[in-house]
Amino acid sequence: MARNAPAQDARQDASWSSTGLNRPDAIDAWREWAASTIAPIEVEVFDPNAFAARWTSHGIGQLRLLHIHAPAQRVTHVGADGMAMRATPSIQLVYARSGVLKTTMGGRTFDVAPGQFVLLDNTRFYQMEMATPHEAIDLMMPQGWLERYLPDPAALLGRAIAANAGWGAPLGAFIETIMDGGLEAAPLPRPLIAEQFGSLLALATGTPNAAETVRSIGRHKNQLAARILRQIERDYADPELSPETVAGEVGISKRYLQTLLAASGTSFVAELNATRLDRASDLLTDPRAAGLAIADVAYRTGFLDPAYFARLFRKRFGITPRQWRAGNAPLS
């Protein structure tokens, strides 16, 4: 199972290059992608005749990690009020890998040098000017997700933070590991990798109560697991109920659902069958259902195969459904 996770996660990835395109079309495609993916944006390429750019995009849980190689240019994020918002509202972690990102935001100008990162709000105005070709990482984080780790992201916007020293160094090393192919070889599903981003960002920014932030991750996992179990309790009678269905309802991937339940020592199939069998045992002793055939009890509790239901029932309770109905249920 674990070996299939990278291939499944890779479906969330995409890439583009200007190679082979004529320059006007390449520049138009570059601007269109930036406006629809990053922010409402205006792009001024300083030397259109030498334009060359490429990007890769990786889905990591609710996050989107963009690896950008870009020419010398000026990008102006005009904000949600200045242009129609097509990109998802996000807090961006922009990490300079090579080239200086001269940034203007909130009435001041500062540099983001290689090895530093800055947090920006893609619904607000800011400008970045790069005098040379550059390489950057842009991690797009929904604000609701980020607030689990940084209670007040707005207070951290627009200041360069070192990702190669102090508590920023683990975050920088984490980013570099991913960029060096670590995402494909990661032993964890991508939603769990996203959580590591949140924890390391809390440390790198010096967010108070970082330990409580890390503990809150555990609480969040428990809450998700509880939601999964409640969904099974509610929809157990649906014979089509599946991990994919429940994961979609909860807002996570099937892989992450399986990981959460495994951490609790169980699985989706085990919980679903246990719930169905418990409901079947109740129905078999309910006087109002005395006229139901055993097969109908199986169908009403989500089993399409009465013989399979009978085998599971006997394995669980030690007697057949018919014996249970006859009053031979164990006392304990």
KESENU-790453 format. One record per residue (C-alpha): residue number from 1; x, z negated, y. Coordinates in Angstrom, 2 decimals. Layout:
! KESENU-790453
drendren/x/z/y
NUM/X/Z/Y
...
//
This chain:
! KESENU-790453
drendren/x/z/y
1/0.00/0.00/0.00
2/2.66/-1.04/2.52
3/4.56/2.19/1.96
4/1.61/4.23/3.18
5/1.26/2.31/6.46
6/3.90/4.26/8.44
7/2.29/7.57/7.48
8/-1.16/6.29/8.48
9/0.15/4.87/11.76
10/1.98/8.12/12.52
11/-1.37/9.84/12.97
12/-1.50/8.05/16.33
13/1.66/9.85/17.50
14/2.09/13.02/19.54
15/4.84/14.89/21.37
16/5.40/17.70/23.88
17/8.32/19.63/25.27
18/8.70/22.18/28.06
19/11.07/24.17/25.85
20/9.83/27.72/25.39
21/7.28/27.56/28.22
22/7.63/29.38/31.49
23/8.37/26.90/34.25
24/5.09/27.12/36.23
25/3.04/26.56/33.06
26/5.35/23.77/31.95
27/5.07/21.98/35.30
28/1.28/22.34/35.28
29/1.13/20.93/31.74
30/3.41/18.06/32.77
31/1.21/17.16/35.73
32/-1.98/17.42/33.69
33/-0.63/15.16/30.95
34/0.58/12.55/33.46
35/-2.77/12.47/35.27
36/-4.81/12.11/32.08
37/-2.50/9.71/30.25
38/-0.63/7.55/32.76
39/-2.57/7.33/36.03
40/-4.14/9.32/38.87
41/-0.88/10.90/39.88
42/0.78/13.47/42.12
43/4.06/14.93/40.88
44/6.70/16.57/43.09
45/9.47/18.19/41.06
46/12.56/18.47/43.25
47/13.96/21.61/41.57
48/11.17/23.60/39.87
49/13.65/26.28/38.81
50/15.53/23.78/36.65
51/12.47/21.98/35.28
52/12.91/20.51/31.78
53/10.92/17.60/30.36
54/9.59/16.15/27.13
55/7.60/13.17/25.95
56/6.55/11.42/22.78
57/3.54/9.12/22.48
58/3.04/6.34/19.93
59/-0.12/4.33/19.32
60/0.73/0.67/18.67
61/-2.48/-1.25/18.10
62/-4.32/-1.17/21.43
63/-1.13/-0.13/23.22
64/0.26/3.32/23.96
65/4.05/3.69/24.13
66/5.34/6.75/25.99
67/8.96/7.88/25.72
68/9.65/10.14/28.67
69/12.57/12.45/29.51
70/11.92/13.81/32.99
71/13.68/15.79/35.72
72/14.46/14.59/39.21
73/11.04/14.08/40.76
74/8.77/11.91/42.87
75/5.58/10.59/41.33
76/2.88/9.02/43.45
77/0.22/6.97/41.71
78/-2.52/7.18/44.27
79/-4.74/4.53/42.68
80/-8.28/4.62/41.37
81/-9.74/4.82/44.87
82/-7.64/7.83/45.88
83/-8.38/10.11/42.92
84/-10.76/10.25/39.99
85/-9.55/7.85/37.28
86/-9.01/9.81/34.07
87/-6.38/7.62/32.40
88/-7.41/4.34/30.81
89/-7.01/1.42/33.30
90/-3.85/-0.34/32.18
91/-0.95/-2.52/33.13
92/2.23/-0.52/32.60
93/5.58/-1.83/31.46
94/8.01/0.79/32.79
95/11.49/0.38/31.31
96/14.42/2.41/32.67
97/16.66/3.69/29.90
98/18.77/6.02/32.06
99/18.54/6.89/35.74
100/17.37/4.66/38.57
101/13.64/4.42/39.31
102/13.30/3.87/43.07
103/9.92/2.17/43.34
104/7.64/1.54/46.31
105/4.73/-0.85/45.88
106/2.94/-3.39/48.00
107/4.82/-2.36/51.16
108/8.33/-2.83/49.75
109/10.88/-0.62/47.99
110/13.20/-1.68/45.16
111/15.22/-0.14/42.33
112/14.53/-0.43/38.63
113/17.97/0.17/37.12
114/18.73/1.05/33.48
115/18.13/-2.04/31.37
116/15.39/-3.32/33.69
117/11.63/-3.06/33.56
118/8.77/-3.47/36.00
119/5.05/-4.17/35.54
120/2.67/-1.89/37.43
121/-1.09/-1.49/37.64
122/-2.12/2.12/37.12
123/-5.28/1.64/39.20
124/-3.22/0.76/42.31
125/-0.97/2.76/44.61
126/2.73/2.93/43.85
127/5.45/5.53/44.06
128/8.56/6.20/41.98
129/11.37/8.51/43.03
130/14.11/9.60/40.63
131/17.04/11.44/42.23
132/18.42/12.57/38.86
133/17.02/13.42/35.42
134/15.99/10.20/33.76
135/14.69/8.59/30.58
136/12.05/5.88/30.64
137/9.67/3.98/28.40
138/6.13/3.48/29.67
139/4.11/0.96/27.66
140/0.41/1.19/28.55
141/-1.39/-2.13/27.97
142/-5.13/-2.76/28.53
143/-5.43/-5.65/30.96
144/-7.83/-7.60/28.71
145/-5.33/-7.40/25.87
146/-2.41/-8.39/28.11
147/-4.21/-11.44/29.53
148/-3.96/-13.06/26.08
149/-0.22/-13.30/26.74
150/0.06/-13.23/30.55
151/-2.89/-15.12/32.08
152/-2.26/-13.58/35.53
153/-0.57/-10.16/35.20
154/-1.20/-9.38/38.86
155/1.23/-12.14/39.87
156/4.04/-10.35/38.00
157/3.53/-6.83/39.36
158/6.17/-4.97/41.31
159/9.39/-6.86/40.56
160/12.32/-5.62/38.52
161/13.11/-7.84/35.52
162/16.27/-7.63/33.40
163/15.69/-6.64/29.80
164/19.36/-7.09/28.86
165/19.92/-10.74/29.80
166/18.31/-14.13/29.25
167/14.85/-14.11/27.68
168/14.47/-10.47/28.68
169/17.16/-9.49/26.16
170/14.94/-9.91/23.03
171/12.33/-7.69/24.65
172/14.94/-5.07/25.55
173/16.39/-5.17/22.02
174/12.87/-4.82/20.59
175/12.22/-1.72/22.72
176/15.58/-0.21/21.80
177/14.96/-0.83/18.09
178/11.65/1.01/18.31
179/13.27/3.88/20.22
180/16.00/4.17/17.58
181/13.45/4.94/14.86
182/12.38/1.40/14.08
183/8.68/2.13/14.46
184/8.59/4.44/11.45
185/10.52/1.95/9.31
186/8.72/-1.18/10.53
187/7.61/-3.54/7.73
188/4.52/-4.62/9.71
189/1.42/-2.64/10.73
190/1.42/-1.55/14.33
191/-1.20/-4.03/15.63
192/1.17/-6.82/14.56
193/4.05/-5.05/16.32
194/1.90/-4.99/19.47
195/1.57/-8.78/19.25
196/5.36/-9.07/19.27
197/5.38/-7.11/22.53
198/2.96/-9.62/24.02
199/4.95/-12.68/22.94
200/8.31/-11.26/24.06
201/6.85/-10.18/27.39
202/5.58/-13.73/27.97
203/9.12/-15.01/27.39
204/10.81/-12.29/29.47
205/8.59/-12.92/32.49
206/8.93/-16.68/32.27
207/5.20/-17.13/31.82
208/4.35/-20.86/31.73
209/3.16/-22.26/28.44
210/4.74/-19.47/26.38
211/4.48/-21.70/23.30
212/0.76/-22.03/23.87
213/0.60/-18.25/24.22
214/2.22/-17.85/20.81
215/-0.21/-20.41/19.32
216/-3.08/-18.49/20.84
217/-2.04/-15.47/18.77
218/-2.69/-17.51/15.62
219/-6.06/-18.59/16.96
220/-6.91/-14.98/17.77
221/-6.07/-13.93/14.19
222/-8.31/-16.68/12.83
223/-11.12/-15.57/15.13
224/-10.77/-11.98/13.92
225/-10.80/-13.09/10.29
226/-13.94/-15.13/10.97
227/-15.62/-12.10/12.57
228/-14.78/-10.01/9.51
229/-16.35/-12.59/7.20
230/-19.44/-12.86/9.40
231/-19.81/-9.07/9.28
232/-19.65/-9.17/5.48
233/-22.25/-11.99/5.42
234/-24.54/-9.92/7.61
235/-24.22/-6.52/5.96
236/-23.43/-7.37/2.32
237/-26.60/-5.60/1.06
238/-25.40/-2.24/2.42
239/-23.91/-0.42/-0.60
240/-21.83/1.71/1.79
241/-20.19/-1.29/3.46
242/-16.43/-0.67/3.53
243/-13.25/-2.01/5.13
244/-13.29/0.97/7.50
245/-16.83/0.17/8.64
246/-16.12/-3.50/9.30
247/-12.76/-2.77/10.96
248/-14.51/-0.36/13.31
249/-17.13/-2.97/14.20
250/-14.47/-5.60/14.89
251/-12.29/-3.15/16.83
252/-9.18/-3.15/14.62
253/-7.61/-0.82/12.06
254/-8.38/-0.98/8.34
255/-4.74/-1.85/7.73
256/-4.86/-4.80/10.13
257/-8.11/-6.02/8.56
258/-6.41/-6.09/5.17
259/-3.40/-7.89/6.66
260/-5.56/-10.58/8.25
261/-7.47/-11.29/5.05
262/-4.30/-11.26/2.94
263/-2.82/-13.89/5.26
264/-5.83/-16.06/4.36
265/-5.26/-15.48/0.64
266/-8.18/-13.13/0.09
267/-9.22/-9.48/0.34
268/-12.17/-7.43/1.56
269/-13.39/-6.60/-1.95
270/-13.09/-10.22/-3.09
271/-15.08/-11.52/-0.12
272/-17.73/-8.81/-0.37
273/-18.28/-9.31/-4.11
274/-18.36/-13.09/-3.75
275/-20.98/-12.84/-0.99
276/-23.10/-10.40/-2.97
277/-22.93/-12.52/-6.13
278/-23.87/-15.68/-4.22
279/-26.90/-13.92/-2.73
280/-27.83/-12.54/-6.15
281/-27.67/-16.01/-7.69
282/-30.03/-17.28/-4.97
283/-32.41/-14.39/-5.53
284/-32.50/-14.92/-9.30
285/-33.79/-18.48/-8.83
286/-36.20/-17.68/-6.00
287/-39.79/-17.87/-7.30
288/-40.78/-15.17/-4.82
289/-38.41/-12.76/-6.59
290/-39.45/-13.67/-10.13
291/-41.01/-10.24/-10.67
292/-37.85/-8.34/-9.74
293/-35.94/-6.69/-12.54
294/-32.26/-7.64/-12.85
295/-31.35/-4.12/-11.77
296/-33.43/-4.54/-8.60
297/-31.60/-7.79/-7.83
298/-28.34/-5.85/-8.15
299/-29.58/-3.10/-5.80
300/-30.89/-5.58/-3.22
301/-27.51/-7.29/-3.02
302/-25.49/-4.11/-2.56
303/-24.53/-3.20/-6.14
304/-25.27/0.39/-7.14
305/-24.34/-0.17/-10.81
306/-26.37/-2.93/-12.56
307/-23.91/-3.03/-15.48
308/-21.00/-3.60/-13.11
309/-23.05/-6.28/-11.35
310/-23.71/-8.03/-14.67
311/-20.02/-8.01/-15.59
312/-18.97/-9.46/-12.24
313/-21.75/-12.05/-12.40
314/-20.68/-13.27/-15.83
315/-17.04/-13.39/-14.75
316/-17.96/-15.44/-11.68
317/-20.56/-17.82/-13.17
318/-19.79/-17.79/-16.89
319/-23.28/-16.64/-17.92
320/-25.39/-13.49/-17.54
321/-27.84/-12.95/-14.67
322/-30.71/-13.25/-17.16
323/-29.44/-16.61/-18.42
324/-29.03/-17.79/-14.83
325/-32.64/-16.85/-14.07
326/-33.77/-18.72/-17.20
327/-32.43/-21.96/-15.77
328/-29.10/-22.13/-17.56
329/-27.01/-22.26/-14.39
330/-24.19/-24.83/-14.51
331/-24.90/-28.08/-12.72
332/-21.67/-27.96/-10.74
//
